[in-house]
Amino acid sequence: MNIQNSNSVDLQTGLLLRQSIPPRLMSEPAPTAKDVDDMLAAAVCAPDHGAIRPWRFHIFRGDSRLKLGKIFADALKIRDPKAGIESIKKEEGRPLRSPLIIAVCAKIDISRLDKIPAIEQIVSVGAACQNILLSAYNKGYGAIILTGINARDTYVKSEFGLEDIDEIVGFIYIGTNSNSINFEKTRPDYTDYMTEW
């Protein structure tokens, strides 16, 4: 199967063939507004104990990616007041590597922690991320979820309206896969990680 131009595939095939595409291999066109709607509709179908709906999705495309780059650069300047211009420019340009970024956050409902701990709420958001990745793959786009220091930075979190307990689960970069070479990713043998009782 051509993973660059995959048409809609059955779920099992999509699960087995989906792979992360680095931002350097992404180009325009970005997913359409309808594609993004479909991806987010899939995201909110993730398992969600207690119907907390802890997901928060922040969409960056076009010029709004510059706003995200400024947030990253400002965070670097706070972390390291002596940061050089080259490092600052790198942070500013980080979001420009793909035509669309979805910052996926976990807004923890602290009133429910007695029955639904933070980890369960974060796992729900992680499942939402996987649904976005699978939906993007199913539509023929390249996608990858990245974290790094910006996902843990308190300034970046505050810009998304998050509290200390909340988390940025990842930045999902999505675009057209510009790689002209098909490659197969080596998958682990699940039996190496399995114990049957």
C-alpha positions in Angstrom: 0.0 0.0 0.0 1.3 3.5 -0.8 1.4 5.2 2.6 1.8 8.6 1.0 -1.5 8.6 -0.8 -3.5 6.3 1.3 -7.2 6.3 0.6 -9.6 5.4 3.3 -8.6 2.0 4.7 -10.1 -0.4 7.2 -9.3 0.3 10.8 -7.0 -2.6 11.4 -4.9 -1.8 8.3 -4.7 1.8 9.4 -3.5 0.8 12.8 -0.8 -1.4 11.4 0.4 1.0 8.7 0.2 4.4 10.3 3.6 5.9 11.1 5.0 9.2 12.2 6.2 11.6 9.4 8.8 14.1 10.5 7.9 17.8 10.0 10.8 18.2 7.5 9.0 15.9 5.2 5.7 17.8 5.3 4.5 20.5 2.9 1.4 22.2 1.8 -1.4 21.7 1.3 -2.6 21.6 4.9 -5.7 19.6 5.8 -8.9 21.4 4.8 -11.2 22.8 7.5 -13.5 19.8 6.9 -10.5 17.4 7.4 -9.7 19.1 10.7 -13.3 18.9 11.8 -13.3 15.2 11.0 -10.0 14.7 13.0 -11.4 16.5 16.0 -14.7 14.6 15.8 -12.6 11.4 16.0 -10.5 12.8 18.8 -13.5 13.4 21.1 -14.6 9.7 20.6 -11.6 8.6 22.7 -12.4 6.7 25.9 -13.3 9.2 28.7 -14.0 7.8 32.1 -16.8 9.9 33.7 -17.4 12.0 30.6 -15.0 14.6 31.9 -14.0 15.7 28.3 -10.5 16.9 29.4 -9.4 17.6 25.9 -8.5 21.1 24.7 -7.4 21.6 21.1 -5.6 24.7 19.9 -5.3 25.0 16.1 -2.5 26.8 14.4 -2.3 27.2 10.6 -1.2 29.9 8.3 0.0 33.1 10.0 -1.3 31.9 13.4 1.8 29.6 13.5 3.8 32.7 14.0 1.9 33.3 17.3 2.9 29.9 18.5 6.5 30.5 17.5 6.5 33.7 19.5 5.2 31.8 22.5 8.0 29.3 22.1 10.6 32.1 21.7 9.3 34.0 24.7 9.4 30.8 26.8 13.0 30.3 25.9 13.9 33.9 26.9 12.3 33.3 30.3 14.1 29.9 30.7 17.4 31.3 29.5 17.7 35.2 29.5 21.1 34.7 27.8 19.7 32.7 24.9 21.3 33.7 21.6 19.5 35.1 18.6 20.0 31.8 16.7 18.3 29.8 19.4 15.4 32.3 19.6 15.0 32.2 15.8 14.9 28.4 16.0 12.0 28.5 18.5 10.2 31.1 16.4 10.5 28.9 13.3 9.6 25.6 15.0 5.9 25.8 14.2 6.6 26.7 10.5 7.8 23.2 9.8 4.4 22.0 8.9 1.2 23.7 7.6 -1.0 22.7 10.6 -0.3 22.2 14.3 -2.8 21.0 16.8 -1.7 21.6 20.4 -3.5 19.0 22.5 -3.9 19.8 26.2 -5.4 18.0 29.2 -7.5 20.2 31.4 -7.8 18.2 34.6 -11.0 18.3 36.5 -9.8 18.5 40.0 -13.3 18.1 41.4 -13.3 14.5 40.1 -9.8 13.4 41.3 -11.2 11.2 44.0 -12.8 8.8 41.5 -10.9 9.7 38.2 -7.3 10.5 38.9 -5.3 12.9 36.7 -3.5 10.1 35.0 -6.8 8.7 33.7 -7.8 12.1 32.4 -4.4 12.5 30.7 -4.6 9.0 29.1 -8.0 10.0 27.7 -6.3 13.0 26.0 -3.5 10.7 24.8 -6.1 8.5 23.2 -7.6 11.6 21.5 -4.2 12.3 20.1 -4.0 8.8 18.6 -7.4 9.2 17.0 -6.2 12.5 15.4 -3.1 10.7 14.1 -5.2 7.8 12.7 -7.7 10.2 11.1 -4.9 12.2 9.5 -3.4 9.0 8.1 -6.7 7.8 6.8 -7.1 11.1 4.9 -3.6 10.7 3.3 -1.7 13.3 5.5 1.5 12.9 7.3 1.4 13.5 11.0 3.5 13.3 14.1 3.1 14.2 17.8 6.0 16.0 19.4 6.6 17.2 22.9 9.9 18.6 24.0 10.6 21.3 26.6 7.8 23.5 25.3 5.2 20.9 26.3 6.5 21.1 29.9 7.2 24.8 30.0 5.1 26.7 32.6 5.0 29.9 30.4 3.7 27.9 27.4 1.2 26.2 29.6 -0.1 29.5 30.9 -0.5 30.8 27.4 -3.0 28.0 26.8 -4.8 28.8 30.0 -3.5 25.8 31.8 -2.8 25.4 35.5 0.1 23.5 37.1 -1.9 20.3 37.2 -2.9 20.5 33.6 -0.7 19.1 30.8 0.2 19.8 27.2 0.1 16.3 25.9 1.6 17.1 22.6 1.9 19.2 19.5 0.5 17.3 16.5 2.2 18.5 13.3 0.1 17.6 10.2 0.7 18.2 6.5 1.1 16.6 3.1 3.8 14.0 3.1 6.4 15.4 0.6 8.6 12.3 0.9 8.9 10.6 -2.5 10.3 7.4 -1.0 8.1 4.8 0.6 9.7 3.3 3.6 8.6 0.5 6.0 8.9 1.1 9.7 10.1 -1.9 11.6 7.5 -2.8 14.2 8.2 -4.7 17.4 6.9 -8.2 17.9 4.1 -7.7 20.5 4.8 -11.1 22.0 8.1 -9.7 23.4 6.0 -7.5 25.6 3.2 -10.0 26.5 2.7 -12.3 29.5 -0.3 -14.6 29.3 -1.6 -15.6 32.8 
